[in-house]
Amino acid sequence: YEDLVIVGTKANYSYKEEREKKKQTKDFTLSKKEVKNLEQSIKENSFATIRQEISDTGGPDGSFYSISVKKGKDEVEKVSQKIIKEEVVRWRNMVKVFEDIIKTHVDFTDEK
């Protein structure tokens, strides 16, 4: 599994490969520009209004994305296998922002 938690500009990423029973973590700091881009993507894609269907099934390989956004009293959670077809573009836009953050800040290739 992968987990990315962002609070303000502080971030923690963790990755666990089930087969190897190995968990890797990394703490890093986002730039103000990255935080602004993330907030802008949430706003532009109207994250809170992305519609979901009722479903308890994962993807074909059992994988899925889950994004939770908490700001003040507001909290919204969306799960990929529940996103309806008409909302896929907005959902993918949101996922890409998080993937880009991970690609920019996380590299475990030198760790053993």
C-alpha positions in Angstrom: 0.0 0.0 0.0 1.0 3.6 -0.3 0.0 6.4 2.0 0.7 10.1 1.7 -0.3 12.4 4.6 0.1 16.2 4.1 -0.4 18.7 6.9 0.4 22.2 5.9 3.8 21.9 4.2 4.9 18.8 6.0 4.4 15.4 4.4 4.9 11.8 5.2 4.9 9.1 2.6 4.9 5.4 3.4 5.1 2.4 1.1 4.7 -1.3 2.0 5.1 -4.1 -0.4 3.1 -7.1 1.0 5.3 -9.8 -0.6 8.5 -8.5 0.9 6.9 -7.4 4.2 9.0 -4.3 3.9 7.8 -0.8 4.8 9.6 2.3 3.7 8.8 5.9 4.9 10.0 9.3 4.0 9.2 12.7 5.6 9.6 15.8 3.4 8.5 19.4 3.1 6.3 20.7 0.3 7.0 24.1 -1.2 4.4 26.8 -0.8 3.9 26.6 -4.6 3.2 22.8 -4.3 0.7 23.4 -1.6 -1.0 26.1 -3.6 -1.1 23.8 -6.7 -2.7 21.1 -4.6 -5.3 23.4 -3.2 -6.0 24.8 -6.7 -6.5 21.3 -8.1 -8.9 20.5 -5.2 -10.8 23.7 -6.1 -10.7 23.4 -9.9 -11.8 19.8 -9.9 -14.5 20.4 -7.2 -13.2 17.5 -5.3 -16.1 17.5 -2.8 -18.6 17.2 -5.6 -17.1 14.2 -7.4 -19.9 11.7 -7.4 -19.5 8.0 -6.3 -21.6 4.9 -6.6 -22.2 2.5 -3.8 -19.7 -0.3 -4.3 -17.5 -2.5 -2.1 -15.3 -3.9 -4.9 -11.8 -2.9 -5.6 -10.1 -2.7 -8.9 -9.4 -5.9 -11.0 -6.1 -6.4 -9.1 -7.6 -5.4 -5.8 -6.0 -2.0 -5.8 -7.6 1.4 -5.4 -6.9 5.0 -4.6 -8.4 6.7 -1.6 -8.1 10.5 -1.1 -9.2 12.2 2.1 -9.1 16.0 2.4 -9.5 17.6 5.7 -9.4 21.4 6.1 -10.8 23.0 9.2 -14.2 21.4 9.9 -14.6 20.1 6.3 -13.6 16.5 5.5 -14.2 14.7 2.3 -13.1 11.2 1.3 -13.3 9.6 -2.1 -12.4 6.1 -3.2 -11.4 5.2 -6.8 -13.5 2.1 -7.3 -16.6 4.1 -6.4 -16.1 7.0 -8.8 -18.8 7.0 -11.5 -17.8 7.1 -15.2 -18.7 10.8 -15.7 -16.3 11.9 -12.9 -13.2 9.9 -14.0 -11.5 12.9 -15.6 -11.7 15.1 -12.5 -10.7 12.1 -10.4 -7.6 11.4 -12.5 -6.7 15.1 -12.3 -6.7 14.8 -8.5 -4.7 11.6 -8.4 -2.1 13.0 -10.8 -1.4 15.9 -8.4 -0.6 13.5 -5.6 1.4 11.2 -7.9 3.5 14.2 -9.0 4.2 15.1 -5.4 5.4 11.6 -4.7 7.6 11.4 -7.8 9.2 14.8 -6.9 10.0 13.9 -3.3 10.3 10.2 -2.9 13.1 8.0 -4.3 13.8 4.7 -2.5 16.1 3.4 -5.3 19.3 3.9 -3.2 17.9 2.3 0.0 18.3 -1.4 0.7 
